[in-house]
Amino acid sequence: MDTTRTAWWSASKQQRQTVRLTASSTVLGLVVAAGAVTLAGPWDSGQRTAERARAAAADGRGGERHAPGGTATVPSAPPVLAAAGTPARGGDDGTPPAPGAKALAGVLAPLMKDPALGSPRTASVVDAATGRELFGAEPARSATPASTVKLAIAAAALSALGPEHRIDTAVVEAGPGGIALVGGGDPTLTARAPKQDAQDQPASLRALADDTARALKERGTATVRLGYDTSAYTGPVLHPISPNENIAPVTPLMADEGRLDESEHGPAPRDTDPAATAARTFARMLKDRGITVDGEPAKTTAPAKAPRLATARSLPLAALVERMLTHSDNDIAEALARQTALAAGEPASFEGAGRAVRKELADLKLPLTGAVFEDGSGLDRDDKVSAGLLSRILVLATSADHPELRPVTTGLPVAGFTGTLSGRYAGEKAGAGTVRAKTGTLTGVNTLAGTVVDTDGRLLAFAFMTNNTTDPQAAQQALDRLATAVANCGCR
């Protein structure tokens, strides 16, 4: 009975409709299907078709590679057709119905038994509209989250600072004849030429050099000494797993995440001292603009409240969060954890950031039993969160009561199309384009947490976590099937 029920709900909506409609009338089925296509308009299984088109055309290079394996990028968008007929009303206000807990359990419980999943294996599926948990498998049990911990970091940073907050990189006066390049913690600061087709340009070290040279010339200054200030952060600069191609030294001053190649996200060889390199690059840029830098840039601490000569401001925090989640960017994650610490008055270190993140999440009244935040990126195996915490973060981010958290959901990768999900869901057509989720991958750790609009049009948040896996691809596919089953469910 379980096998039959699982096969039924794992089948695509179209397949289930075909069975029903063929049993009654082929002609009637064609009429209903045609009407559904007409009524679907700009919507495609709960997602705007314009969004789907943009996702399909976007750069699909992934950002997360913390364990061996992976699948090929999906070459094109699979067809996803809105279900025939109109959704059943869930209440007097016309809202779609929520899945029945018993029916949803009948679909998910057999999939949770997949031998590809390790132990523990936990889950939480929550109705976003009511906050009711519709399915749970030890949802309060903590487990290593890998990169899904970035959902917690994003929520904490947005709560503490707001989505419009920007991070400054400044040049200030530093005594007679001296200036200092002061890092504020913007990991997206770039020394590269701006992209002509980019809608949002990150803060530019070149533009900062332009403004600095102009200010110095206005003062009649042609020669300066250059220092660089990294005092915004404290504690170790190396992540416990470093050196590692997944993350640069954690410093408040760096350009292009300390990458030694032309990549923008994903694993790459990293500079061992990105702050010093950024300062040397800035010195060369000043020279190109007619300012002589006397000697080599030296590490310094700028005077408190030193007058500013120029400032480069990052993109808004909302954009940084979206980039972090889409590409699982570890450098941005560690920076946002430290920005949260600075906002909370904690030391901007691994430990201080962990305390600040926990405090912000507690203020949001999220379930934190067993939660441990050893870093911001999820690369530390001592991080612990529960599936219930991840699903509740997502529910809060969709709530009208917390619009400041919305980037947590808008930054989620789209299954089969963008970010760390671009190479997954090739065999899960019902989930491709409809599942939006943050991935988490370390050797032996596989997690997935996100949102779906089910076939009745109901928004659901989910989190599936498993540790001690032995086959990363099989474990990922098992998680993908779980999320697809939620997306494909009209379970009542």
N, C-alpha and C positions, 0 to 999 in steps of 0.2 A: 504493500500500500504506500509506504514511504517513497519507494523508488518511482512508482507511477506519479505520485503527487509532485515529487521533485522534477521529474522530466516535464510534467505539464507546465509548472511555473518557470522552469529554466528555458522553455521554448519561447520563441519570440511572440510578441503580441499578435503579429500578423498570422503566425501559424495557428494560434489558438482561435483567432477570429475566423480563420479559414475553415477550421473544423466545425465551428458552430454554424456558420452561414451556409456552408455546403450542405449540412444536414437539413436545412430548411428550404433554401432555394438559391440556386446559382444566380438567377436573374436578380433577385432581391439583394444578394450580396454585392453584385456589381453596382447597383444603384446606391446602396449605403456607402460603399467605398468611395465612389465618385463624389458623393455629398461631403464625405469627410475631408477629402483633399481640398474641395472648394472652401470649406469652413476653416481649414487649418491656417490659411492665410500666411502671415509672416512667422508662424510658430511651427516648430518641429520637435515633437515629443517633449514639450515643456521648455524648449530652449529657442531663443530667437534665431532664425535662419541667418540673419546678418552676422550674428556672433559665431555661428558655425562656420560661415564662409571665411571670416577673419582668422579663426582658429586653424582652419585647413590650410590657409595660405601662409601662416606664420612660420618663423624659423623653428624647426622641430628638434634641434640638438638638445639632448638632455643635459641635466646638470648633476645628477646624483650617480656616483659610481663608487660605492663603498664596499662592494663585494663583487666577486667574479660573476660573469654571466650577462645576460641582456638579450633583447630581441631586436629584430630589424625594424626600422621605422616604417610605419604604415604609409604606403605611397599615396593613397587618396582616401577621401571621406566615404565611408560605406553609407548606403542609403538607409535612412531612418524615416519611416512614414508615420504620421500621427495615426493613432488608433481610430478605427471606424466608429462612427456614432459619437455622441456627446457624452462627457463624463457624467456619471451618476452624481446627484446632489448629495452632499454630506450633511447638510443642515438647512435650516430655513433661509440662511443667507446665500445659499448657492455654492458654498465652498466644496471642493472635492472631498470625498470621504477618506478617512485615514484607514490604512490596512488593519485588519483584525489581528490582534496579537497571536491568537491561536493559529490562524492560517499562515501568518508570517513565520512563526516558529516551525510549522510544518514544512516550509520551504527551506529555511536556513539551517535548522538543526542537522539534517542529513549532510549538508555541505560542510558543516563544522567538523564532521568526522573524517574528512579527507586525510589520508595518511601522510600527505605531503606537508601538512601543518605539524608544527612541533608542540612542545609543552612548556609553558602554558599556552592555551589558545583562548582568547577572550573576545567578547563582542558587545557592542551596544548600538541599537538602532532606535532613534528618538524621533517622534513627530515634532517637527519644528514649530507648528502652529500652537500646540498645547503643551509641549515639553514633556509629554508622556512617553516613557520608555516602552516601546512596542516589542522589543526583543533584547534579551540580555543573556550572556554567558559569562558569568563571573565578572560583571562590568566594573566592579570596585577593586578588582585585583590589579596590583601594579606590575608592570613588566617593562623591559627595556624598549623604548619607543623608536630608537634611531631618529631619523629626521622628522617624524611626525611631532616631535617635541617643538618644532618650529612654530606649530600652531599656537602653543602656549606662549612662546616668546613674542610672536606677533600680537596676540591679544594683550599681553602685558605692556608692550611698548606703546601700542595705540591708546590703551587706557591711561597710561601715565603721561603721555606727551601730546596725543591728539594727531589726527591724520594729516594736518597741515604743517606739522613741525618740520623744520629744516635744520641740517647740521652744517655748521660753519667751518671753513678752513680759512684762516686769516693770516695776514702779514702785518706785523706790528713793529713799532719802534722799539729798539733794544739797546738803549744807551747811545752815546755819541758815535756816529758813523756806523751804527749797527741796526740790522733788522732781523726779525725772527719769523720763520714760517711755523705757524701754530696749528697742529692737527687737532681737529675737534671730534674725529671719529667717523668721517664719511668714507666708507670703503669703496664707493663708486666714483670718487674723484678720478679723473682721467687725464693722462698726459697726451693722449692721442688726438688727432685731428677730428673735429666734429663730423658726424655722419650727416650727409645732406638730406637723407630721406627720413631721419629719425624725428618722431613727433616730440619726444621728451629728451632733452639733452642733459646728461649728468653734469655736475660741476666740473669746470675745466681748469686744469693747472695752467694752460696756455693763456686763458682769459685772465686768470689771476696774475700772471706775469705781465700781461698788457697793462692792467690797472696799476700794478705796483710800479712799473717803469714810468708810467705817466705821472704818478704821484711824486716819485722821486725827482723827475725832471722839473716838475713845477716848483720844487723846492731848491732847484739848482744843484742837486746831488747826482754825481755821476759814478761814484765809487762807494761801495758798502761792504761791510762784513755780514755774512749770512749765518744765522743759527737756525736750528730747528727744534721745536718743542713738542715732546710726546708725553708731557706730564698729566694729561687728562686721564690716562689710564694708569693703574697701579698693578702690582703683582706680576706673575710670570707672563711673558709674551708668547711662550710656546704652549700650544695645546698639548695635553698628555700624549696624544698619538703622534705629535710632530717629531721630526720633519715628515711631511706628508703632502702629496700633490692635491689633496682635497681641501687644504686650508693653509693660508699664509700665517706668519707670526701675527698675533693679535696686537695691533698698534693703532693709535688714533691718527697716524699719518701714513698714508700709502697711496700710490697711484696704480690704478688698474689691478687692484687686489694683489699687487706684487707678482703678477704673472710674467713669466719670461718668454711667452709666446704671444701670438695675436688673438688668443681665445678671449671670450667674454664671460663664459661660465663653464662649469664642469671642471673636471680634474685638469691640472696643468702644473708644470714645474714652477716653483715659487722662489722668489728672492729671499735670502736669509735675513736681510736687514732692509725691508721695504721703506722704512722712514728715511734712512740715510740716502737711499737711492732716489727717493722722491725729492729730497733737498738738493742733491747734485743735479738732477734733471732741471729743477727750478732755477738753479744758478746758471746753467747753460742757456735757459730761456731768457733770463735777464740779460745775459751777455749779448744774445741775438737782438735784443731790444735797446742796446746802447748803454747798458749799465754794467760796470765792471765789478765783479765780486772778488774781494781780496781774500785769497787763500781758499782752503776747503771749508765747506759748511761744517759747523761744529754743533754737537748736541748742547742744548741750553734750556734754561727755564726763563721764559719771558717775564718781565716785570708785571706785577698785578695791575690791572686796569691800564695797560700800556695803550697809547693812542694807536688806532688802526690806520693803516695805509690802504688796504684793500681786503676784500672778502669774497670768497666763492661759496655759494650756498648750494647745498644738495637739493635734489628733487624732494618733493614732500614725502613725509614718512609713509603715506599711503602707497606711493609708487615703489618705495624701497621694500615694503612688505610684500607687495605683489611680485616683484622680481625675485625676492628671497624664496617665496613659496613656489612659484612656477618652476624655477630652476634648482630648487633646493640649495641655495647659495649659502655656504657655510660662513663665509667672511661677513656677509651682511647680517647673518643670524647672530654671530658673536658681537658685532657692532651694536645691533639693536638691544641685545641683552645689557650691554654696558651703558647705552643711552638710558635704559630703564633704571639702572643703578644710579646714574648721575641725577636723574629726576627725583629719585627717592632719597637722595642724600647718602647713599651707600658708596663705598669705594668701588671704582670701576674696574673690578677684577673678576675672575671666575667666581669666587666666593660671594663677593658683594652683589654681583649680577644675579646669582641664584637666590639670594635673600630678597632682592627687590622684585624679581619675577614672582616669587611665591606670595609676597605681600600684595601685589597688584591683583593677582588671581583670587586671593582671599577676599579682597575688597569687592570683587565681582561676584562673590558668594559661590564660587565654583568648588566642586568636591576635590579636596587635595589630600585625602588620606593616602599615605604611602608615597606621595609625590616627592621626587628628588630632582633638583636641577643643578647638575654639576657643570654644565656648559650651555651655550645657546644653540649650538649646531646639531646636537644629537650624536656626535661622534664618540662621546664618552659613554661606555657601557654601564656606568653607574647611574646614569639618568634613569628615573622610574616615573611612569605615569600610568593611569588606568584608561581603559577604553571609555569608561563613563566620563572621565574628565575631558577627553578629546571630543566626544560627541556633544557634551554640554557647551564647550567652547564654540563649536560650530552652530549650535542652536542660538546661543547668545549673539553670535555675529550676524545671524539672519533676522534678529529681533528688531522691531521698530524702536524699542527702548534703548538700543545701543548702536546708533548709526555710525559712531566713531570706529566700530569694529568691522564694518562692512568689508574693508580690504582683505580680511581673513578669508572671506568666501570668494571675492572676485579674483584673488591671486591663485586659486587652486588650479592645478593643471587639468586640462580637459582630456579625458580618456581617448587615446588613439590619435591625438592631434597636437598637444602642446606640452612643453616642458618635460618633466620626468615620466609622464604617461604617454609621450608621443610614440614610443616603440612598443606599447602594450595594448591589449584588447584587440589584437588582430583577429582572434577567433571568437570574440565576444561582441557580435554586432549589435546586440540589444544594449550593451553598455557603452560602446564607442560613441562619443559625442554627447552622452547623457550623464555619465558618471564624471563628477569633478572631485578630485581627491589629492591629498598630500600623501606621498609615498615615504616609506621609511625602510632603509636597507643597510644592514651591516652583515658581516658573515654570521650566519645562524639567526639573524633577526629580520623579520619581515612584518611590516605594518602598513595599514592603509586606512585613511580617515577622510571623509568628505561628505558631499551632499548629492542627492539625486532628486529628480521630480519623477515620481512613479507614473505608471500608465493611466492613473486616474487624475493626475495633475497635482498630487500632494507632495509637498517638500519634506524630505526626510534627511536627517543627519545620521551618519553611521561611523563606526570605528571598529576595525578588526585588527587584532594583534596576535602575533605568535612568535615565540622564541625557540631556540634550540632546533632550528630546521637544518636539514642536511642537503637539500636540493633547492637552491635559491629560485630557479626558474619555475619549478613545480609549485613552490610555496607562493610565489607571486601569482601564478595562474589560479591557484585555489582562492586567494584573496580576491582576484578579479572576478571570479565566478560568483563569489558571495555578493560583491557590490552590484554585479549585473543582475542577480536575482532580485535584489531590492529595487533596482531601477525598473525591472520588468514585471514587478508585482502590482496587482490590483487586488491583493489578497483579502478576501472577506469570507 
